[in-house]
Amino acid sequence: MRFGAHSQMLVHDLDDDAMWIFERARDWGLDALELHVADPETFPADAVRRASAEYGIGVVLGTALNAHNSTVSDDAEVRATGRRHLRGCVDVAVRVGASKVCGGLHSANGHFVGRGRTDDEWKRSVSALREAGEYAGERGVTLTVEPVSRYSGYFLNTAADAVALVDEVGLPSVGVQLDTFHMNIEESDMAEAIRLAGPRLKHFHAVENNRGIPGTGQVPWADCFAALSEVGYDDLCVFEFFPVDLPVMARRTHTWRQLATSEQVAVEGRRRLSALL
């Protein structure tokens, strides 16, 4: 098992001046970074590729659709913008040598419409993911769809939802991503949710129930790692933590108190979870 950190533990959005995060990841003993792609057109792909090679830190990409580019929107123009965004993220992955594009690829993150998902929205998401998945598969890139808690989205909340969506898309290049922070809210049994995902599980976020240091809260890590072993997952576990000193991310994630530092989450979290492994 390898460990990584989300780039938004350190910076909000990436630019050419943010490549110091690779040195930081190396100093923290991490294997990889999950880099947030806000806009594929402005993502510093060349600088990322150089920094990844210089510091020996692997790269995967993460992104999230929003209201202006949701692929489940009633507005055809908005849906088309979302499809372009997903293809653009795949193009960035090819440029930086990332094997995965992860996250909220299924619908708008943090956008609510006062009801649950509809059958039409489901069909739109399947169609968009199938198109993006074919594009990604041809380029050796895997897409992973992440169910999030009811407080972050209404479209995809559980592992069962994600499995159903991925199965309907029906492509080996589109898999499931699970995050223990969201699972702690929505799943009755985290280990069973991991088993349900089975071989579809292609990416994993190792996040404590309160987003503090992994191993200090209520997530049943031993059960989760046993389940990960059962399903054959031996890939990247990414820490995701949003410090109050990054005010944009703090507001977006409703983080009002300092539970730890990003360094403590990465270093102490890795130490604790490695001991369990």
Secondary structure as UniProt FT lines:
FT   STRAND          2..6
FT   HELIX           7..9
FT   HELIX           16..18
FT   HELIX           20..27
FT   TURN            28..29
FT   STRAND          32..36
FT   TURN            40..42
FT   HELIX           45..55
FT   STRAND          58..65
FT   HELIX           67..69
FT   TURN            71..72
FT   HELIX           76..96
FT   STRAND          100..108
FT   TURN            109..110
FT   HELIX           119..137
FT   TURN            138..140
FT   STRAND          142..145
FT   TURN            150..152
FT   HELIX           159..169
FT   TURN            172..173
FT   STRAND          174..179
FT   HELIX           180..186
FT   HELIX           190..197
FT   HELIX           198..200
FT   STRAND          201..205
FT   TURN            209..210
FT   TURN            214..215
FT   HELIX           221..230
FT   TURN            231..232
FT   STRAND          236..239
FT   TURN            244..245
FT   HELIX           247..252
FT   TURN            253..254
FT   HELIX           262..276
//
